[in-house]
Amino acid sequence: MPTRNESAAALLDGIRSFIEPAQVRTDPDSCLNYGRDWTRLYTPDPLAVVLPSNIEQIQQLVRYANEHRLALVPSGGRTGLSGAAVAHHGEIVVSMERMNRILEFDPTGRSVTCQAGVVTEALQNFARDHGLYYPVDFASRGSSQIGGNIATNAGGIKVVRHGLTRDWVTGLKVVTGRGDLLDLNRGLIKNASGYDLRHLFVGSEGTLGIIVEATLKLTRPLREPSVMVLGVPDLDGVMSLYHVFRNKLELSAFEFFSELALRHVLKKGVQRPFDAETPYYVLIEFENPDESHTDQALALFEHCAEQGWLADGVISQSETQAKELWRLREDISESISEHQPYKNDIAVRISRVPALLAEIDELLAREYPDFEVLWYGHIGDGNLHVNILKPTGLDSATFAQKCGAVSEHLFAVLQRHGGSISAEHGVGLTKKPYLHYTRDETEIGYLRAIKQVFDPNGIMNPGKIFD
Amino acid sequence: MPTRNESAAALLDGIRSFIEPAQVRTDPDSCLNYGRDWTRLYTPDPLAVVLPSNIEQIQQLVRYANEHRLALVPSGGRTGLSGAAVAHHGEIVVSMERMNRILEFDPTGRSVTCQAGVVTEALQNFARDHGLYYPVDFASRGSSQIGGNIATNAGGIKVVRHGLTRDWVTGLKVVTGRGDLLDLNRGLIKNASGYDLRHLFVGSEGTLGIIVEATLKLTRPLREPSVMVLGVPDLDGVMSLYHVFRNKLELSAFEFFSELALRHVLKKGVQRPFDAETPYYVLIEFENPDESHTDQALALFEHCAEQGWLADGVISQSETQAKELWRLREDISESISEHQPYKNDIAVRISRVPALLAEIDELLAREYPDFEVLWYGHIGDGNLHVNILKPTGLDSATFAQKCGAVSEHLFAVLQRHGGSISAEHGVGLTKKPYLHYTRDETEIGYLRAIKQVFDPNGIMNPGKIFD
């Protein structure tokens, strides 16, 4: 951890010599807002919030931080769920929000180069306006930023077909913790010229440097996707549906959620999709140009119903209906936020999902008998979100402590199944104590050594991922 | 570079204490065959060839090599074109050919785990036998190995749709240059738990450690692909065809080659695809189940012919015809091998291809007026193979020297266009002098530092990629 011997005021004056003074903020509102992400477990306490407008300012800031041993927290849309963008120890938040321009578009190569502060939805809209599609998508699209998506390798709801953020990054400009500007891979599809540093920065959570620009691939839009929601009696049925539908249709999403999760969305005024109540639901999206695959989908539905794998279902007849059905899944996270859920975001190989679910179900029923546990997630990626709601009246600290204690058991189960303690939310602060369940001590030793290469003074987002 | 103070015999006896003596070979035939790849520029001179049968032996070997400062050259099918698998300075070749078993298959997760020595075609056949498809494909499929494919991030003829080897690796077991066994990512689709070391090993050309096992995704087979070959008057036409066909059909390949390249294949007895001779040809492959897209393809053909972008063409009517058409492109490399071609394998962003081609064409006509220069490659990936044939009578050394001199000019042009000196062949020995045209000195400094993390004694494939 960096230490400081100079007065805060003098340090900030130094920064104001190369960044516009108005963009070096210390007011309480800025410190509160820019000092936190979507976790609410930490008390924001940055020294200042700095909003650079160009790469040179960022390089100057990183060099200055090295000289004065100041800690920097790179900051995007702050929609993360692991505390990776939290500044709670007098760090300087480096907000990328002023660097939000799309710089270049290549229609033949289907790619776009943009600054790190571009909001996900702005990029999606830009692509759509040019007849193309940026398929990395998730509920926080309206405020998350491309740089943050890359720093956490964001996944979301289209991974089963389109992969993670990593799969769309063909170029990355980064300022390392040493202050060097690296122009990595420069938008090339093929480049076999030594170790690919780009992929080290994807998922590095701001601990190696600051992502300042990215070149991203785009693809053609989905062709008239249809959405089905199916009511499923048990988790084995969910897996059977995945196997059958994935083999016969070109799926762009395969999501699941529990009845308990659905009820929170219904409370917000969304309609139940059909009369039957089942413990689980599956949402399937597939391309269906000119309704050419509707018959196939209905035949699969009949087959699965005969097998007892589903109890009821509905298929969208229009884009509006498709959007309504998506809300059943997409609105879960927001609908439960008032209950301050303790979130686990775990992943295993798909073949391990049923065994893992059975073991965790048993564990949670034993350990959390009084807590409401909600399941949802991306079965097609082996990714499950386990949300435990805070009971009214229980104080946050006790709740967090109880949940943390059970996490140890949960992650021990996960470890036996070769899983990951964080599928797509990152490690940050919340999952740091559990990293060793997924990466062994030898591996973590290599992670530390790589951090040392890019950030020898430990100024970049210290205390995140590992100490 | 490691140095040795002990006698070779004593060193090899030491290795024979943990690897079966018959698998530690020093006979001239083994040294010759295992000491080289498909380049023929270097005189093989390994100390020995070692063929381990399990991971423990490899770990023991790496630890032994560290103690005695022995250099190790990991060795797959040795089909590489950059000399990365060459042992010409008394190294120990570590052949993976005895570790060639498929270990696990997961039909629901569509993935397979195999040892590094599995031959590409064996994996492709395994996938096909299970109704699936491993889409990384190239002419040397019959002898290249999965470990080597990963170590070079092999590309090939299906990248435009299916990406590179990197995109299919979900897990990697490696023995690092320190002798540690790392079990990286373990087949997970999603895993946001710190830096992804897996991607450092992809494309590392044996310089960080030895890849011993991999988990690879599989996908569904292509649905009745059709192949078109089109005769194109100029390179602008090639680009126009790419734009038009890619927007309307789901392409699985978009290859190009020159008339000069085609003639070498025709000499081997393959039929010319149609009467017209044009300077360039394009091969397009697209899914065409029940010939549902034939009309679309023919309409595009008509449109492009009207625009003057193509002069003639043919579409396959059967799988056999499709295979015959593929030979026109796939057989080029083998048909010219007797001319000891000097190979350049370059890449730029697709939008830069026309400008780059024009400049290089002019450069080569000026600098190589007496040499036969053949073009072919993967336009959809911005990847061009430039092959210069050795004139009969010119000695190899003079030829190589002349070609190397022009490479400096060629790579200077490439650098201005932000390109790569090696798209898919790797750096190895042949491209090492030119690495700085693609990676700047700052970046190369980071590459060296990362090498130091994984291989502090420099025993892993020393002298490859950089010194």
Interface residues (C-beta under 8 A of the other chain):
Chain A: D106 T108 G109 S111 T152 N153 G155 V159 G163 L164 R166 D167 T176 D180 L181 L182 D183 L184 R186 G187 L188 I189 K190 N191 A192 S193 G194 Y195 D196 L197 H199 L200 V202 G203 S204 L208 R220 M239 Y242 H243 N247 A347 V348 R349 I350 S351 H378 D381 G382 N383 G418 G419 S420 I421 S422 A423 E424 H425 G426 V427 K431 L435 T438 R439 D440 T442 E443 I444 Y446 L447 A449 I450 V453 F454 I465 F466
Chain B: D106 T108 G109 S111 T152 N153 G155 V159 G163 L164 R166 D167 T176 D180 L181 L182 D183 L184 R186 G187 L188 I189 K190 N191 A192 S193 G194 Y195 D196 L197 H199 L200 V202 G203 S204 L208 R220 M239 Y242 H243 N247 A347 V348 R349 I350 S351 H378 D381 G382 N383 G418 G419 S420 I421 S422 A423 E424 H425 G426 V427 K431 L435 T438 R439 D440 T442 E443 I444 Y446 L447 A449 I450 V453 F454 I465 F466
